[in-house]
Amino acid sequence: MNRIYQLSILSVLVMFLTNGIVFAEESKAKDETVNMKTMPTNNAAQMEHLRKMQAHILAMHELSTKILAEKDPKKQEELKNQQLELMKAHMVEKMAHHHEMMKAK
């Protein structure tokens, strides 16, 4: 009887695990399709989007490097404010794109 109990528990665990794996794969597939909808559809638009992202990332890194290298607290604070403004501008751009995509639905 103990052996049957152990096998039944094992079978229930296997069922839960396989359902979780299937659900995770379905969820991942769904996420990929959603991401594909928001990405630009042609290569030129994709490359333009990637270049804009790259330029933003490089600008952020450049400011970070300058902030870390700067010894004067006032200049360091100015650089931090520049970086903050760059982040704000990027956020505004992302939100505008998001609203544009939501209207297109």
C-alpha positions in Angstrom: 0.0 0.0 0.0 2.8 2.4 0.8 4.4 1.7 -2.6 1.1 2.6 -4.4 0.9 5.8 -2.3 4.4 6.8 -3.3 3.8 6.0 -7.0 0.5 8.1 -7.0 2.3 11.1 -5.4 5.1 10.7 -8.0 2.7 10.6 -10.9 0.9 13.7 -9.5 4.2 15.6 -9.2 5.2 14.6 -12.8 1.8 15.9 -14.1 2.3 19.2 -12.3 5.8 19.6 -13.6 5.0 18.8 -17.2 2.0 21.2 -17.1 4.3 23.9 -15.7 6.8 23.3 -18.5 4.1 23.4 -21.2 2.6 26.5 -19.7 6.1 28.2 -19.6 6.7 27.3 -23.2 3.3 28.7 -24.3 3.9 31.8 -22.2 7.3 32.3 -23.8 5.9 31.8 -27.3 3.2 34.4 -26.5 5.8 36.9 -25.3 7.8 36.4 -28.4 4.8 37.1 -30.7 4.0 40.3 -28.7 7.6 41.5 -29.0 7.5 40.8 -32.7 4.4 43.0 -33.1 6.1 46.0 -31.4 9.4 45.7 -33.4 9.7 47.6 -36.7 8.8 45.3 -39.5 11.4 46.2 -42.2 15.2 46.0 -41.9 15.7 49.7 -42.5 13.4 50.6 -39.6 14.9 48.0 -37.4 18.4 49.2 -38.1 17.3 52.8 -37.5 15.7 51.8 -34.2 18.8 49.8 -33.1 21.1 52.7 -34.0 19.0 55.1 -31.9 19.2 52.7 -29.0 22.9 52.3 -29.5 23.4 56.1 -29.6 21.4 56.5 -26.4 23.3 53.7 -24.6 26.7 55.2 -25.7 25.7 58.6 -24.5 24.6 57.2 -21.1 27.9 55.3 -20.8 29.9 58.4 -21.8 28.2 60.5 -19.1 28.7 57.7 -16.5 32.4 57.6 -17.3 32.7 61.4 -17.0 30.7 61.4 -13.7 33.0 58.7 -12.2 36.2 60.5 -13.4 35.1 64.0 -12.3 36.6 65.0 -8.9 34.8 68.3 -8.5 31.4 67.7 -6.8 29.8 70.6 -8.6 30.8 69.5 -12.0 29.9 65.9 -11.1 26.4 67.1 -10.1 26.1 69.0 -13.5 27.0 65.8 -15.3 24.5 63.8 -13.3 21.8 66.4 -14.2 22.8 66.1 -17.9 22.4 62.3 -17.6 19.1 62.7 -15.9 17.8 65.0 -18.7 18.9 62.5 -21.2 17.0 59.8 -19.4 13.9 62.0 -19.2 14.1 62.7 -22.9 14.4 59.0 -23.7 11.5 58.2 -21.4 9.3 60.8 -23.1 10.2 59.3 -26.5 9.4 55.7 -25.3 6.1 56.8 -23.9 5.2 58.6 -27.1 6.0 55.5 -29.1 4.0 53.4 -26.6 0.9 55.7 -27.0 1.3 55.6 -30.7 1.4 51.8 -30.7 -1.7 51.7 -28.4 -3.7 53.9 -30.8 -2.8 51.7 -33.7 -4.4 48.7 -32.1 
